[in-house]
Amino acid sequence: MTTTLTLSAVQYTALDGGIPANVAEHIRLIEDADDHGARLVVFPELSLTGYDLQGLADPERWVTAGDPRLDGLREICRRTGITAVVGAPFREADGTPRLASLALHPNGGLEAGFKVWLHGREQPFFRAGDQAVILDLDGWRIALAICLDAARPVHAGGAAAAGADVYAVSARYAAGEDHRLALHLGARAMDHRMFSVLANLGGTTDSGPSAGGSGFWGPDGLVLRQAAGTGTEVLTATLQHSALDRYGPERPARNHAAPASRGPAAG
């Protein structure tokens, strides 16, 4: 296990032009993160399409595991050695529709994490997941969460029980939700003595302007670094495992076989 992990949270304003245009911009931003030494890059919720639920009627807005439109992302991950987590509407092999965070690894592998706590108006379009996905990277364990998941303590609690060192949230917090954002990310980190990371969707969506606020929180619940604006920005931090180790018995006992439980459906 490495004693440090360098990662980038990308606050991203989705482009018009569909998945190809956003893939090209993701590649540029991953190259930026590589220049800063990142091993992991986290993008916001639905970063490859923008948060446009009505647009999901178009089949071209959905991706699959073998989607050739993701090839450019696979190549930049292979070339840089970075694992990139991108947000997309995703169809499983059996056609099940998911609101997903897709982890693209340097070896060409793909791990898909699904939003567990769907907002009410998302439910007609997606099937909810039932647990947090945990990535293993350089001996660090990173739990993937999507937006409302971070508002449900059971989600982060299950991730911590599964051994998570980092709780990585891809989200869409809008203007006026600044306090809510800070409470969620700070509380999840402090409750379980792990780092939390937020990649928030920038620009403007159907919920209004972005709250910005992407960044990093330490296991004491305090902000380590945070975006100043609401546009596209790459924020990079090097996390020290010693910051977790000093809490020792305060950290939940880790059961690496335990998934993060879903609980009842959200409204």
C-alpha angles and dihedrals in degrees: 000000000000118000092222137040122198114203140163128222110204117208098203136192107206117232129228112245100074131251099331093057093047093046090055091051091046089055091052092050093047088054088053090051090048089056087059094050099255120168093184129035121192123198128191132266112295091357094158094058108016122240100297111136096177089056089064089084084080109083089210089070091068128080133203132203093263096038108148089212087073093057093097090055091048090052096049089049090050092048097046100033089235126141108219124200111203131179122235147144100261134194118205120220090268091050097257108155116229138179095226148187106208118204110205112197130204091246091060095258123137128208118190124207118191130211108256102190107049122194111243096255091049093059097081090056104039142039113228122243122233106218145017117266114231119209121204113215125166089335093308119118116219121191117207119221131175121214109283090034087074090057091060112076091202090066095056090039091057091046091052091049088052090058103265118171093177130036106205114196123195106193155154109227111171130211110290092035094087094112092045090050093051093047094050097048095040095046095047090052097044096042092058102024093239133121119263126205129193128200104184126193109251133207120032130320134174087283092058133253120350122262090220108201100135113161149091136305126196127226088265088064094247125130115259096182134347139182115260097206140034102245132088112307137158112221118188130190136171111224119209117216088208087071087064096039093059090067091057109160092020089072114086116259105267119234104183091195095056118100124210106261120230104214122194122342116274123237 
